[in-house]
Each structure stands twice: as C-alpha cells, then as structure tokens.
Amino acid sequence: MSEAFDDTPRAGADHAAAAPVARKRPRPGERRVQILQALATMLEAPGAERITTAALAARLDVSEAALYRHFASKAQMFEGLIEFIEGSVFTLVNQVVEREPSPSLQARKIATVLLQFGEKNPGMARVMVGDALVFEHERLSARMNQFFDRVESQLRASLRSAAEAAGSPTPTVDAQALASAITALAIGRLQRYARSGFKRLPTEHLEPALHRLSC
C-alpha cells in the first residue's frame, strides 16, 4: 500500500463500556481519508483497469451510498488524490528553493523530488501521467496539466537565474527551452514507470541524465 497517507490519525480504542460487538465509528474526516487510501492502493495494481465505485466500496466493506456521503462523485475522489499530489510535491519544491542556493542545482533537485514522489507512490504516479484518469472527467486531466505547468514554471525561474549567472545573452530563451526539456523528461519517466507495471524506476540513472541535459 502507498505510504502517502501514513500520517493519518487512526481511530482510538473502543470505550470500555462499549459492547464487544460494537463497530468502531471513524473519527470526523477519517472515513474520507480511508476512501482515498483505498483508491490509491487499488491504483497500485499493475495493469489495473478502471476503478468503479462498486469495487472501491467492496474493498472498504461499505455501501456505495456510504462513499457518496463523503464525496459527491468519483471525480471528487480523484481530486482528493490530486490535492495530495499538489500539496506534497510543491512542499518539497519550496523546500528545495529555500535551501539550495545554486539555481542550477535547484532545477535538478526539483526534478528529482518530483520523480522520487512518483516512485514512492505508484498509484499517484498513474494519476500524475493521466493513465488513471482515462474516461474520467476531463477537468481532472486539465488539473494535472496545470500541475506540470507549475513545475515547469518553477524550473524556468531557477534556470533563468542560472543562465544569468553564467552570462548567457538569452537567459529567458535558454531557461524556457531547458525547463521544457526537463519537464518532458520527468513526465516521460513517470509514464514509463506506470506502463512498465512499476518496474522501470523513474529515478533510474537520473543524475547523469539531468547533468547531460543541463550541460
């Protein structure tokens, strides 16, 4: 199972006075997280087909109606995963920008944390590259496109600073070209990871590739 939600609070012990057969009631918000955990885990199965709400409900041993008490639609469930991806990745990206003074190394580390996140969370990687969003609402794919646009924008900012420091006469053009190439590399590696059944790791020989790309 993906480690993406490991910091989620768990339900406490039953009250001493409760009957032995009493079923624990999830804390407020906990069932919602459990649904997203289950969805992410189901997406980790290599070659997984489109996930239905019926299959998701069966995995959780609840009714489909119980799912819809927490999410208005399956699209909202996927949006919950996308929100997690966005929050997690851009927290890491911001840390790189704050802690790494070298703009060129910033760009390499941004690409690295992006691919490491996908590698550690296979189900999320399928969402990131759109494999899990086929036949789902088009706004989900649009939102993931915006995610990679944001990644490319941050790469461009770092690489422009690097080009200026190197004395490039066209720092903006240089930064745009290289940011686009690095973003394409990252997306391609995540796609290969998902479509290889998670066998071809996205970080495989990554440092030499980034080094040669940025030379």
C-alpha positions in Angstrom: 0.0 0.0 0.0 1.2 3.5 -0.7 2.8 5.4 2.2 1.2 8.6 1.0 -1.3 8.8 3.9 0.8 7.2 6.7 0.4 10.3 8.9 -3.4 9.9 9.0 -4.8 9.7 12.6 -6.2 6.3 13.5 -9.4 5.5 15.3 -8.9 5.3 19.1 -9.7 2.2 21.2 -13.3 1.4 22.0 -14.8 2.8 25.1 -14.5 0.3 28.0 -18.3 0.3 28.4 -19.0 -0.4 24.7 -20.4 -3.8 23.8 -17.7 -6.2 22.4 -19.6 -6.4 19.1 -19.8 -2.7 18.6 -18.3 -1.4 15.4 -15.8 1.5 15.7 -17.1 4.7 14.2 -14.5 6.6 12.2 -13.5 10.0 13.5 -14.7 13.0 11.6 -12.8 13.1 8.3 -11.2 9.7 8.8 -13.5 7.8 6.5 -12.8 10.3 3.8 -9.0 9.6 4.1 -9.7 5.8 4.2 -11.5 6.1 0.9 -8.6 8.0 -0.7 -6.1 5.4 0.8 -8.1 2.6 -0.7 -8.3 4.3 -4.1 -4.6 5.0 -4.2 -3.8 1.4 -3.2 -6.1 0.0 -5.9 -4.3 2.1 -8.5 -1.0 0.5 -7.5 -2.1 -2.8 -9.1 -0.1 -3.2 -12.3 -2.4 -3.1 -15.3 -5.3 -2.1 -13.1 -8.5 -1.4 -15.1 -10.8 1.5 -14.5 -11.8 1.5 -10.8 -15.5 1.6 -10.2 -17.2 2.9 -7.1 -18.7 -0.6 -6.6 -15.2 -2.1 -6.4 -14.0 0.6 -4.1 -17.0 0.2 -1.8 -16.4 -3.6 -1.7 -12.7 -3.1 -0.8 -13.8 -0.9 2.2 -16.7 -3.2 3.1 -19.2 -0.3 2.8 -22.1 0.5 0.5 -21.7 2.8 -2.5 -24.0 5.2 -0.7 -21.5 5.4 2.1 -18.9 6.7 -0.4 -21.2 9.4 -1.6 -21.7 10.7 1.9 -18.1 11.8 1.8 -17.6 12.6 -1.9 -20.3 13.8 -4.4 -18.7 11.9 -7.2 -15.8 9.7 -8.1 -14.2 12.7 -9.8 -14.1 14.4 -6.4 -12.3 11.3 -5.0 -9.6 11.7 -7.7 -9.5 15.4 -7.0 -8.7 14.5 -3.4 -5.7 12.5 -4.7 -4.6 15.4 -6.9 -4.8 17.8 -4.0 -2.5 15.4 -2.1 -0.1 15.3 -5.0 0.0 19.1 -5.4 0.5 19.7 -1.7 3.2 17.1 -1.2 5.2 17.9 -4.3 5.1 21.7 -4.0 6.0 21.5 -0.3 9.2 19.6 -1.4 9.8 22.0 -4.3 9.5 25.0 -2.0 12.0 23.4 0.4 14.5 22.9 -2.4 14.2 26.6 -3.5 14.6 27.8 0.1 17.6 25.6 1.0 19.6 25.2 -2.3 21.4 28.4 -3.2 22.6 27.2 -6.6 19.9 27.8 -9.2 21.1 25.1 -11.5 21.1 22.6 -8.6 17.7 23.8 -7.7 16.4 22.7 -11.1 18.0 19.2 -10.8 16.7 18.7 -7.3 13.1 19.8 -8.3 13.1 17.2 -11.0 14.5 14.6 -8.5 11.9 15.2 -5.7 9.1 15.1 -8.3 10.2 11.7 -9.6 11.0 10.3 -6.2 7.5 11.2 -5.1 6.0 9.3 -8.0 8.4 6.3 -7.4 7.3 6.0 -3.8 3.6 6.4 -4.6 2.9 4.2 -7.7 -0.8 4.8 -7.6 -0.3 8.6 -7.5 2.1 8.2 -10.5 -0.7 6.8 -12.6 -2.8 9.8 -11.7 0.0 12.2 -12.5 0.5 10.9 -16.0 -3.2 10.5 -16.7 -3.3 6.7 -17.0 -5.8 6.5 -14.1 -7.9 9.4 -15.5 -8.9 7.9 -18.8 -12.7 8.0 -19.1 -12.9 10.2 -16.0 -14.0 13.8 -16.0 -11.8 16.0 -18.3 -11.2 18.6 -15.6 -9.0 16.0 -13.8 -6.6 15.8 -16.7 -6.7 19.6 -17.1 -5.7 20.0 -13.4 -2.8 17.6 -13.8 -1.7 19.6 -16.8 -1.7 22.7 -14.7 0.4 20.8 -12.1 3.1 20.2 -14.6 2.8 23.8 -15.9 3.6 24.9 -12.3 6.6 22.6 -12.1 7.9 23.9 -15.4 7.3 27.5 -14.3 9.5 26.9 -11.2 12.1 25.2 -13.2 12.1 28.1 -15.6 12.6 30.6 -12.8 15.6 28.7 -11.4 17.2 28.1 -14.8 16.8 31.7 -15.8 18.8 32.7 -12.7 21.4 30.1 -13.6 21.6 31.4 -17.2 22.0 35.0 -16.0 24.8 33.9 -13.6 26.5 32.1 -16.4 26.4 35.3 -18.6 24.0 34.0 -21.2 22.9 36.7 -23.7 19.5 35.0 -23.9 18.7 33.7 -20.4 14.9 33.7 -20.9 15.1 31.6 -24.0 17.7 29.3 -22.5 15.6 28.8 -19.4 12.4 28.1 -21.3 14.0 25.5 -23.5 15.7 23.7 -20.7 12.7 23.8 -18.4 10.5 22.3 -21.1 13.0 19.5 -21.7 13.4 18.6 -18.0 9.6 18.6 -17.6 9.2 16.4 -20.6 11.9 14.1 -19.2 10.1 13.8 -15.9 6.7 13.1 -17.5 8.2 10.5 -19.8 9.9 8.7 -17.0 6.7 8.6 -14.9 4.8 7.3 -17.9 7.3 4.6 -18.4 7.1 3.7 -14.7 3.4 3.3 -14.8 3.2 1.4 -18.1 6.0 -1.0 -17.2 4.0 -2.2 -14.2 6.2 -0.1 -11.9 9.3 -2.0 -12.9 11.3 0.8 -14.7 12.0 3.2 -11.9 11.7 6.9 -12.8 14.9 7.8 -10.9 17.0 5.2 -12.8 20.2 6.9 -13.9 18.6 10.2 -13.3 21.6 12.3 -12.2 23.7 11.6 -15.3 20.7 12.3 -17.5 20.0 15.6 -15.8 23.7 16.5 -15.8 24.0 15.9 -19.6 20.7 17.7 -20.3 21.8 20.8 -18.5 25.3 21.0 -19.9 
